[in-house]
């Protein structure tokens, strides 16, 4: 009897703890009108920026410049990238909870594409 009560208390605490850890706020640099495609686009651009910065490190002989590039890569990888990934996760989670499609009309137009 006591064993079952303890087990139920443990299950409840674990359930509450896991659900709290899922509550991730959308980052401040994601605006409310961004759809999942736009957030993925921002993440892709960020990765391209990181590659350019890494290439710049290889081309530079200046230690101060290299340190600056490395600092910028750290910001991209350790700060911005996790925020975009969290935003994508939050959008998918919200979509599932609210039974709402992630498909939205894109307002962006690119030259050469119809």
N, C-alpha and C positions, 0 to 999 in steps of 0.2 A: 504494500500500500504506500508506504513512505517512498520507496524506490520509484514508483510510478509518478508520484507528485514531484520528486526531484527531477526526474527525466522531463516532465512537462515544463517545469520552470526553466530548465536548461534550453529546451527547444524554443521556448518563448524568447529568452534572452538572445539566443543565437539569431533567430528570425528578425528581431528588432534591430540588432547590431548590423546584420547584413543589409537590411533595407535602408538603414541610415547611411551606410557607405555608398549606396547607389544615388543618393541625392547630391548631384553635381550641378552647380549653377552654370549657365551658359556664360562663357567669358565676356568681359566688357567690350572687347573689340569685335564681337559678333553682334550685328544689329538685328533687331527683331524681324526685319524683312528678308534676311538672308535665308535661302533655302539650303537644303543639304548639298546640292550641286555647287553652290557658291562657296560654302565652307570647304568642300573638297578642293575647289579651285584655289582657294587661299592657301590650303595646306600644300598643294602642288607647287605653287609659286614660292612658298617658303622653302621647300626642298630644293628648288632650282637655285634660290639665293644661297643656300648653304653650299651647294656644289660650286657655285662661282667663287664664294669666299674661300673654299678649300683650294681651288685652282689658283687663286690670288696668293695664297700662302706659298705654294710651290714656286711661283714666279717672283717672289719678293726676296730681297737680300737684307732688307731693313728690319731689325729686331723689333722696333717699336711698331712698325706697320704689321708685322706678323702677329704680335701680341694683340693688336687692335682687331685683326681678322678673327683670331681665336676667341676673343671676348664676344664678338658679334655672333659667331657660330654657337657659342654657349647659350646666348640669349635665345637664338632661334630654336635650338634643340631642347634646352631645359625649361624654357618659359613658354614661348609661343606655340611650339608643336604640341605639347601636352594639352594646351587650352583648346586648340582646334580639334584634337582627337576627343577630348571631353565633350565638346559641343556636338560633334557627330554622334557620339554615344548617347548624349542627352536627347538629341532630336529623334533618334531611332527608338529610344526607350519611351519617349512621349508619344510617338506615333503608334507604338504597340499598345500602350495603356489606353489611348483615346480612340483606337481603331481608326486612325486617320492615315491616308496615303501620303507618302513622301513625294509623290509626283506633282510637280508644279510647273506652270508655264514659265519659261525663262524670258526675262526682259532684255537680256544681253544679246547684242548683234555683233557678229564677227565678220570682217571683210572676207568675201569669197565663199561664205556659207549661207545657204538659204534656210 
